[in-house]
Amino acid sequence: MGEESISNIDLVKNDPSLLRLKKETNLENLSKEELISRVISLEKHVQQLRNVIAKNSASQMPTVIENRKKDKKFEFSKYKRRHVLLKICYFGWDYMGFAVQEDAGKTIESELFAALLKSKLIDSRETSNYHRCGRTDRGVSSYGQVISIDLRSNLTEGPGIFEPEGYTGTNKNIKEEEVNYCNILNRNLPDNIKVTAWAPLSNTKFSARFDCNGRSYKYFFPRGNLDLKRMEKGGKLLIGPHDFRNFCKMDVGNGVVEYMRRIDSLTVQCVHRDKQGEDSPYDMCQVNIVGKAYLWHQIRCIMAVLFLIGEGKEEPEVITQLLDVDANPCRPAYSMADYLPLNLFHCNFDDINWEYDQVSMAYVLKTLQKLWSEHSVKTQMIRSCLEDLEPHSQEQICSQVEHISQARKDKVYTPLLKMQKCPSLDDKILTVAKRRKIDLES
Amino acid sequence: MGEESISNIDLVKNDPSLLRLKKETNLENLSKEELISRVISLEKHVQQLRNVIAKNSASQMPTVIENRKKDKKFEFSKYKRRHVLLKICYFGWDYMGFAVQEDAGKTIESELFAALLKSKLIDSRETSNYHRCGRTDRGVSSYGQVISIDLRSNLTEGPGIFEPEGYTGTNKNIKEEEVNYCNILNRNLPDNIKVTAWAPLSNTKFSARFDCNGRSYKYFFPRGNLDLKRMEKGGKLLIGPHDFRNFCKMDVGNGVVEYMRRIDSLTVQCVHRDKQGEDSPYDMCQVNIVGKAYLWHQIRCIMAVLFLIGEGKEEPEVITQLLDVDANPCRPAYSMADYLPLNLFHCNFDDINWEYDQVSMAYVLKTLQKLWSEHSVKTQMIRSCLEDLEPHSQEQICSQVEHISQARKDKVYTPLLKMQKCPSLDDKILTVAKRRKIDLES
């Protein structure tokens, strides 16, 4: 949306809406002096509106490190580096995902790298030996995300410490204490992204991505009108090694052509009661899933089907049928559940001694408690309004889960196995192959 | 922040920054024709920027009804009108307050009037005989706000129905059923503003503002490290008729020179337990205050002092000392508590039969339950992270109330009665009088 060229008088002259405006405001009747004042006044108003835009959208653009030239003075080569794991907690509902994307706005990684660069812990992303354990999509959160990375060290010896290429340091102890990685990063991160722990890695080939041996997710939801026992009955049928193509969005275009994955455990529990001693639609619940690796949108698809089971619209055994890819090679076109409640809660690694710095811990807990308070006050206020209003309704309304489950609201429910189908894996492979052939030819 | 008066040429002429701008852009060198084009171009640019603001932050610019000329076809004069009360529930944290303000972004009233105009329930704000019961500030919510207003009626007779000036209708029943006021407005309002009930007013002079005989507020907060019994002990001392100048922001400039008000009741309760059977810093509590009329920021000031009492920093009896305006004519400069938890919960009127339309009720409950779910999921997720993280801290961190109480975080606490003081009422009156004298003279 560029500025109109203010020297393009012809364009302005002939625009019918502007001719009307011209007449309406009687600009012709103003003196030159008055017109000049009006121009100045309008230019000021334009600037004020621009300021409003800049202020309003400050949260929509990634933090950019400006004036990298100033950083040239920082002599990274004088320091050794340390291969470490960092455990990162983030609430993703204001972000466009974990991974950096061109022009897509703020991501967790963009904020993370801004903090790493600003605190001079890395020279650049490219030279930092960075690996991430999991990749969460837009709006998804994580309590236990882990990255491995090489950070500047204050010390010359210790687990994980090594001489980087081009090291020009003196090998005498520069400092007594290691950089407080958690604390310095947290001071440079927004409230909704925090480093909760770190661990030195003696094995400098250790990778957060390839050495992770298990990832757990939590999915939070209100009880609403759901039967949790039915949901758990269906959920247990997902345990074990299975072909999960009917429980994900297939990503054949990116080379994903095999869909065997393993779920090690799945539980469904009420974790927070609205009223003591009784079940309520306002109780909060969670599904906890433990596995090794997951397909694209796998948990959200699983939750969508579990919600249908919990609402009584499907039997728990529909899970078994959807896992039978010979009988059912095409995924029914159900909507996947909402992204908001999804949290990559735990990434498991063997033999890691996580260090929880106490100064940083106090700061992180205060920040998270502040965040919790803000949301809890809003939640409680809305709850109080509903408590006063519901008695005036003759019908009991139980819509707490509706927006989360994203289930279609048809008057007559279409069973999963009778729903319209997505293309099968074979069809998708053919489509992608054709498209590539066409690309090659053109 | 109003628009610059574009006819105040002298003001513009003599502003040094504008003189500079004038020279820089060589406006004097342009012809009148060129200046006119520039004005039109800038006016268009202002509109484009307003559209960007509206699009980028859909929640920040008031909904504007465009092309009012099209509405001229709607023949309001053919309909009778009905004097009614509307009960309105809104969550104000995304708004700039209840009352419309020029260029200040979205307010509850701006959205309300947009809906009233769009649904053809009123011809204009000016001719709608509109009164509001209470006026809430930026960020503040209300479950029980009430307005009185004259709406278009489908009927020709019934309680509150009258012939407006210029009525040209036929006095035969136009329709069988009254307009479903709640439903039609709610379909045109955002999720966080809803009309919950309406009532016809046989007495066409009935005013939501002047005929209200009591207003109650709720203030929601977490238990944190607060002693609720201490808070209630202090709170009870506020009951009765008192001079509350030390519990408000004085508004002498707007003519408020007397500060006697009456609080009829005040309670402090835990309304939601984090864990069954035991007190927890994560319990949610509320203060409920019933009175007739209030001073500016009175509840937020009361809460600030109650929080200091609850934290053990002040004795409950400090309330009595602050109500003794002879001994303490100047308010200690304590920060008032946060706006987020404040809710104008109930506005009381005698002999009103509120009507809760069931279709509208179902829609409102679904909307509020969806809002509740979104906030509850976030709250529960953050709670789960804290639950996992807190055991790693050697120190127990109890900061849940900090941001809400807005209490200063000095290393050594300064007691209220020893704090720096705000000017006394007499001093403020003198200041305002002097300023007015200067204005009159200039």
Interface residues (C-beta under 8 A of the other chain):
Chain A: M1 E3 E4 I6 I9 V12 K13 L18 L21 K22 T25 L27 E28 K32 E33 E34 L35 I36 S37 R38 V39 I40 S41 L42 E43 K44 H45 V46 Q48 L49 R50 V52 I53 N56 S57 Q60 C89 F91 W93 S141 Y143 T196 A197 K218 F220 F221 P222 V271 H272 R273 D274 Q276 G277 Y282 M284 Q286 L340 P341 N343 F345 Y356 Q358 M361 A362 V364 L365 K366 L368 Q369 K370 L371 W372 S373 E374 H375 S376 V377 K378 T379 Q380 M381 I382 R383 S384 C385 L386 D388 L389 E390 H392 S393 Q394 E395 I397 C398 S399 Q400 V401 E402 H403 I404
Chain B: M1 E3 E4 I6 S7 I9 V12 K13 L18 L21 K22 T25 L27 E28 K32 E33 E34 L35 I36 S37 R38 V39 I40 S41 L42 E43 K44 H45 V46 Q48 L49 R50 V52 I53 N56 S57 Q60 C89 F91 W93 S141 Y143 T196 A197 K218 F220 F221 P222 V271 H272 R273 D274 Q276 G277 Y282 M284 Q286 L340 P341 N343 F345 Y356 Q358 M361 A362 V364 L365 K366 L368 Q369 K370 L371 W372 S373 E374 H375 S376 V377 K378 T379 Q380 M381 I382 R383 S384 C385 L386 D388 L389 E390 H392 S393 Q394 E395 I397 C398 S399 Q400 V401 E402 H403 I404
